[in-house]
Amino acid sequence: MKVSVTIPVNKEGKLKCSIEYTLSKIGGKWKTVILWHLGKDGTLRYNELRRLLTGVSHKVMSRQLKELEDDGFIERKQYNTMPPKVEYSMSKKGKTLMPVLEQMHLWGTAHWDESEISGEE
């Protein structure tokens, strides 16, 4: 099932904002986390990456990886072995996002509120 993403455009069909464009490419629950782990941990096999993403389904993770690959942020290397072996790594384009992800990490660390995460008030 292909999921369509609505990208905000103006009357001429041009994107309204570069931030909206960026979020249309890397937004969502798992894409930034996938990029973060590949950027920090290096090349990972599918199951290694999946173990790092607590709660992600196979279907969702596969779709997120495919979209990141299609957009040129990650590279997928498949080996002709039995059992099949697939590795994912950051592309040159993906590595350009690391300063942004680093800042998101720093902001999140500085503003982490346990009560928001646990649902307490």
Secondary structure, 3 states (H helix, E strand, C coil): CCCCCCCCECCCCCECCHHHHHHHHHCCCCHHHHHHHHHHHCCEEHHHHHHHCCCCCHHHHHHHHHHHHHCCCEEEEEECCCCCEEEEEECHHHHCCHHHHHHHHHHHHHHCCHHHHHCCC
